[in-house]
């Protein structure tokens, strides 16, 4: 246990709230970028760069967290990260594109610290499936409420400045859970040795694992690029803020349900069949999005695509673990996801200016190539070694 005499449930709730703070930038990205285009007059290319910078900061935060989490008081780390994120959001409400750039790096950086703290605490729980399931459920519940209310109740009346203020309030409320966290942790001698060994050897991976990480990066870049501008696609179809709020709220709930379903299914479908299913589901979702003419077809396409995206992340993370018998590559999966989150919005922002058809084609290509490659290399593998709820987007 992390701390004696502390309620395990209370600790898990506090860790879940911290992790929810970390997930807000990614989960609200399309709504925020779209409102910046409408409210601040930025181009889609410019907001695409801001999205990429956010995840550059996130990547930096994941690296720093390895050496920082166990050296700082967790309460003050939570409060400091919340204050830093709120300050960055607040200042972003009225600044130019150039001034926004360091702010979005800071937003991603503080978010990563919170995500890593939540994962660090949950990883200490005896019942990890229960712990990660609770974390995912709380995060998706909060996100669904935010995505439902933000477009119609906040952005429609108060524009991007209102959205930034709303996020600041939510972050500050969630950060109150810091007082339920333990203070600075002092790892045992064994824990310190394991930490040093991990830091020294984490990049010494077999070649197939590196190739699999590259495929995961390609998959993520295409899908996250689409995610960043999914709101703009709906806006172009004339959907109202209320309709967009419904789409994105349900979307995240379906993503969570998809991850939990994959957890229940486990390895019953074998090594290759899940990738076939992922490719089929993603293809259907992209087709519906490409041919959408109104709310119903757009919503169906977005919801089906989200299920495929979630399943794809789970299956490909499992594949990476299968290709590295020592399991060290799983430590680099979050960094690969962060790199995808940097590259995807930046490339997508350049394509959206020429039409959404190119963006949908990119997402399709970035789904087909990794899925086929994983199906080929996994022909002789059958046993998953992962916890699905850890890697769902």
C-alpha positions in Angstrom: 0.0 0.0 0.0 1.1 3.6 -0.6 0.1 4.9 2.8 -1.1 3.2 5.9 -4.4 4.0 7.5 -5.8 5.8 4.4 -9.1 4.7 2.8 -8.3 2.9 -0.4 -11.4 4.1 -2.1 -10.7 7.7 -1.1 -7.2 7.4 -2.5 -8.5 5.9 -5.7 -11.1 8.7 -6.1 -8.4 11.3 -5.5 -6.1 9.7 -8.1 -8.9 9.5 -10.6 -9.7 13.2 -10.2 -6.0 14.0 -10.7 -5.9 11.8 -13.8 -9.1 13.5 -15.1 -7.3 16.8 -15.0 -4.6 15.3 -17.1 -7.1 14.0 -19.7 -9.0 17.3 -20.2 -6.7 18.8 -22.9 -6.9 15.7 -25.2 -10.6 15.1 -24.6 -11.7 18.7 -25.2 -9.2 19.4 -28.0 -11.6 19.5 -31.0 -14.1 21.7 -29.1 -11.4 24.2 -28.0 -9.7 24.4 -31.3 -12.9 24.9 -33.1 -14.0 27.7 -30.8 -10.6 29.4 -31.2 -11.2 29.5 -35.0 -14.6 31.0 -34.5 -13.8 33.3 -31.5 -10.2 34.4 -32.0 -10.1 34.3 -35.8 -7.3 31.8 -36.0 -6.9 29.6 -39.1 -7.2 25.8 -38.9 -3.5 25.6 -39.8 -2.6 27.8 -36.7 -4.8 25.9 -34.3 -3.4 22.6 -35.6 0.1 23.8 -34.6 -1.2 24.8 -31.1 -2.7 21.3 -30.7 0.7 19.8 -31.7 2.5 22.0 -29.2 0.1 20.9 -26.4 1.2 17.4 -26.9 4.9 18.4 -27.2 4.4 19.7 -23.7 2.6 16.4 -22.8 5.6 14.4 -24.1 8.0 16.5 -22.0 5.8 16.0 -19.0 5.8 12.2 -19.4 9.6 12.2 -19.4 9.9 14.6 -16.5 7.4 12.6 -14.4 9.6 9.5 -14.3 12.1 11.3 -12.1 9.8 13.8 -10.5 6.7 11.9 -9.2 8.4 10.2 -6.3 10.5 13.2 -5.3 7.8 15.8 -4.7 4.9 16.1 -2.3 1.9 14.8 -4.3 -0.5 17.3 -2.8 1.6 20.2 -3.8 2.3 18.6 -7.2 -1.4 18.4 -7.8 -2.2 21.9 -6.6 0.8 23.4 -8.5 -0.1 21.6 -11.7 -3.7 22.7 -11.5 -2.7 26.3 -10.9 -0.3 26.2 -13.8 -2.9 24.7 -16.1 -5.5 27.3 -15.0 -3.1 30.1 -15.6 -2.2 28.9 -19.1 -5.9 28.5 -20.0 -6.8 31.9 -18.6 -4.0 33.7 -20.4 -4.9 31.9 -23.7 -8.3 33.6 -23.8 -7.1 36.8 -25.4 -3.6 36.3 -26.8 -2.2 36.1 -30.3 -1.2 32.9 -31.9 2.5 33.4 -31.2 1.8 34.2 -27.5 -0.4 31.1 -27.3 2.4 28.7 -28.2 4.2 28.5 -24.9 0.9 28.4 -23.1 -0.2 25.3 -24.9 3.1 23.6 -24.2 2.5 24.4 -20.5 -1.1 23.0 -20.6 0.2 19.7 -22.1 3.1 19.6 -19.6 0.9 20.0 -16.5 -1.7 17.6 -17.9 1.0 14.9 -18.3 2.1 15.3 -14.7 -1.4 14.7 -13.5 -2.0 11.7 -15.8 1.3 10.1 -14.6 0.4 10.8 -11.0 -2.9 9.1 -11.3 -1.4 6.1 -13.1 1.4 5.9 -10.5 -1.1 5.7 -7.6 -3.5 3.2 -9.4 -0.5 1.0 -10.2 0.0 0.5 -6.5 -3.4 -0.9 -5.9 -3.8 -4.7 -5.3 -6.9 -4.9 -7.6 -5.6 -3.1 -10.6 -8.5 -3.9 -12.9 -10.9 -2.3 -10.4 -8.6 0.7 -9.9 -8.1 1.4 -13.6 -11.8 0.8 -14.3 -12.8 3.4 -11.6 -10.2 5.9 -13.0 -11.6 5.5 -16.6 -15.2 5.7 -15.5 -14.7 8.9 -13.5 -12.7 10.5 -16.2 -15.2 9.7 -18.9 -18.1 10.7 -16.8 -16.6 14.2 -16.2 -15.5 14.5 -19.8 -19.0 13.6 -21.1 -20.6 16.2 -18.9 -18.1 18.8 -20.0 -18.5 18.0 -23.7 -22.3 18.1 -23.4 -22.4 21.5 -21.7 -19.5 23.4 -23.2 -20.7 23.9 -26.8 -24.3 24.9 -26.1 -24.2 26.5 -22.7 -20.7 28.1 -22.7 -19.2 28.6 -26.1 -22.4 29.6 -27.8 -22.7 32.5 -25.4 -19.2 33.3 -24.1 -17.0 31.9 -26.9 -13.5 30.6 -26.3 -12.9 32.8 -23.2 -15.9 31.1 -21.6 -14.6 27.6 -22.4 -11.2 28.5 -20.9 -12.9 29.8 -17.8 -15.1 26.7 -17.5 -12.0 24.5 -17.7 -10.3 26.5 -15.0 -13.2 26.1 -12.7 -13.4 22.3 -13.3 -9.6 21.9 -12.8 -9.7 23.9 -9.5 -12.6 21.8 -8.2 -10.9 18.5 -9.2 -7.7 19.7 -7.5 -9.4 19.9 -4.1 -8.9 16.1 -4.1 -5.2 16.8 -3.5 -5.8 16.9 0.3 -6.8 13.2 0.1 -3.5 12.2 -1.4 -0.5 11.1 0.6 2.6 13.4 0.8 6.0 12.7 -0.6 6.8 9.0 -1.2 10.0 7.4 -0.2 10.6 4.3 -2.3 12.2 1.2 -0.7 15.7 0.1 -1.7 14.2 -2.5 -4.0 11.9 0.1 -5.6 14.9 2.5 -6.1 16.9 -0.3 -7.8 13.9 -1.2 -10.0 13.5 2.5 -11.0 17.2 2.8 -11.9 17.1 -0.4 -13.9 14.0 0.8 -15.8 15.6 4.2 -16.6 18.8 2.6 -17.9 17.2 -0.2 -19.9 13.8 1.2 -21.1 15.1 2.0 -24.6 16.9 -1.3 -25.2 14.2 -3.0 -27.1 14.1 -5.8 -29.8 13.7 -4.5 -33.3 10.1 -5.9 -33.7 9.0 -3.9 -30.7 10.5 -0.7 -32.2 8.7 -1.4 -35.5 5.5 -2.0 -33.6 5.9 1.3 -31.8 6.4 3.0 -35.2 3.1 1.5 -36.4 1.3 2.6 -33.3 2.6 6.1 -33.9 1.3 6.0 -37.5 -2.1 4.8 -36.4 -2.3 7.4 -33.6 -1.2 10.3 -35.8 -3.9 9.7 -38.4 -6.7 9.2 -35.9 -5.7 12.0 -33.5 -5.4 14.3 -36.5 -9.0 13.6 -37.3 -10.1 13.9 -33.7 -8.5 17.4 -33.4 -10.8 18.6 -36.3 -13.8 16.4 -35.8 -15.8 19.4 -34.4 -14.9 21.4 -37.5 -16.3 18.7 -39.7 -19.6 18.8 -37.8 -19.6 22.6 -37.9 -19.2 22.5 -41.6 -22.3 20.4 -41.9 -24.3 23.1 -40.1 -24.7 21.2 -36.8 -25.8 23.3 -33.8 -23.8 23.6 -30.6 -26.3 21.5 -28.8 -26.1 18.7 -31.4 -22.3 18.8 -31.3 -22.4 18.6 -27.5 -24.6 15.5 -27.7 -22.3 13.9 -30.3 -19.1 14.4 -28.2 -20.7 13.5 -24.9 -22.0 10.2 -26.2 -18.8 9.6 -28.1 -16.6 9.5 -24.9 -19.1 7.3 -23.1 -19.0 4.8 -26.0 -15.2 4.9 -26.0 -15.2 3.9 -22.3 -17.7 1.2 -22.9 -15.6 -0.1 -25.9 -12.5 -0.3 -23.7 -14.4 -2.2 -21.0 -15.8 -4.6 -23.5 -12.4 -5.3 -24.8 -11.3 -6.0 -21.3 -14.0 -8.5 -20.9 -13.3 -10.2 -24.2 -9.6 -10.5 -23.6 -7.8 -13.0 -25.7 -10.8 -15.0 -26.8 -10.6 -13.6 -30.4 -7.0 -14.6 -30.9 -4.1 -12.3 -32.0 -5.2 -11.3 -35.5 -9.0 -11.2 -35.6 -9.2 -8.1 -33.3 -7.2 -6.1 -35.9 -9.6 -7.2 -38.6 -12.5 -6.0 -36.5 -10.7 -2.7 -35.8 -10.1 -2.0 -39.5 -13.7 -2.8 -40.4 -15.2 -0.6 -37.7 -12.8 2.3 -38.5 -13.5 2.0 -42.2 -17.3 2.1 -41.6 -16.9 5.1 -39.3 -14.7 7.0 -41.8 -17.1 6.2 -44.6 -20.1 7.6 -42.7 -18.2 10.7 -41.8 -17.1 11.2 -45.4 -20.7 10.9 -46.7 -22.4 12.7 -43.8 -25.0 15.3 -44.7 -26.5 16.0 -41.3 -26.7 15.1 -37.6 -27.7 11.5 -37.9 -25.0 10.3 -40.3 -22.3 12.5 -38.7 -23.1 11.2 -35.2 -23.2 7.6 -36.4 -19.8 8.0 -38.1 -18.2 9.7 -35.2 -19.5 7.2 -32.7 -18.5 4.2 -34.7 -15.1 5.7 -35.5 -14.5 6.3 -31.7 -15.2 2.7 -30.9 -12.7 1.6 -33.6 -10.1 4.1 -32.4 -10.4 2.8 -28.8 -10.2 -0.8 -29.8 -7.3 0.0 -32.1 -5.3 1.5 -29.3 -6.0 -1.4 -27.0 -5.1 -4.1 -29.6 -2.0 -2.4 -30.9 -0.7 -1.8 -27.3 -1.2 -5.5 -26.7 0.7 -6.3 -29.9 3.6 -4.2 -28.8 3.7 -6.1 -25.5 3.7 -9.5 -27.3 6.6 -8.5 -29.5 8.8 -7.6 -26.4 9.0 -10.6 -24.1 10.6 -8.5 -21.3 7.7 -5.9 -21.4 9.9 -2.8 -21.4 8.3 -1.4 -24.6 5.0 -0.8 -22.7 6.8 2.0 -20.8 7.3 3.8 -24.1 3.7 3.5 -25.4 2.6 6.8 -23.6 5.5 8.6 -25.3 4.6 7.2 -28.7 1.0 8.3 -28.1 2.2 11.8 -27.2 4.3 11.9 -30.4 1.3 11.0 -32.4 -0.7 13.7 -30.7 2.0 16.2 -31.7 2.2 15.2 -35.4 -1.4 14.4 -36.0 -3.0 17.8 -35.4 -0.2 19.7 -37.2 -0.5 17.6 -40.4 -4.3 17.6 -40.2 -4.4 21.4 -39.8 -2.6 21.7 -43.2 -4.9 19.3 -44.9 -8.2 20.7 -43.5 -7.6 23.9 -45.3 -7.9 22.0 -48.6 -11.0 20.0 -47.5 -11.9 17.3 -45.1 -11.7 14.6 -47.8 -7.9 14.6 -47.5 -8.0 14.3 -43.7 -10.4 11.4 -43.9 -8.1 9.7 -46.5 -5.1 10.2 -44.2 -7.0 8.7 -41.2 -8.0 5.7 -43.4 -4.4 5.1 -44.6 -3.1 5.4 -41.1 -5.6 2.7 -40.0 -5.1 0.3 -42.9 -1.3 0.1 -42.9 -0.7 -0.6 -39.2 -3.7 -3.0 -39.0 -2.5 -5.1 -41.9 1.1 -5.0 -40.6 0.1 -6.2 -37.1 -2.1 -8.9 -38.6 0.9 -10.2 -40.5 3.5 -10.1 -37.7 1.1 -11.5 -35.1 0.2 -14.7 -36.9 2.1 -16.8 -34.4 1.1 -14.9 -31.2 -2.0 -15.6 -29.2 -1.6 -14.5 -25.6 -2.2 -10.8 -24.6 -0.2 -9.3 -21.8 -1.9 -6.0 -21.2 -4.5 -4.2 -19.2 -6.9 -2.7 -21.8 -8.2 0.1 -19.6 -4.7 1.6 -19.3 -4.4 2.6 -22.9 -7.9 3.6 -24.0 -7.9 7.2 -25.4 
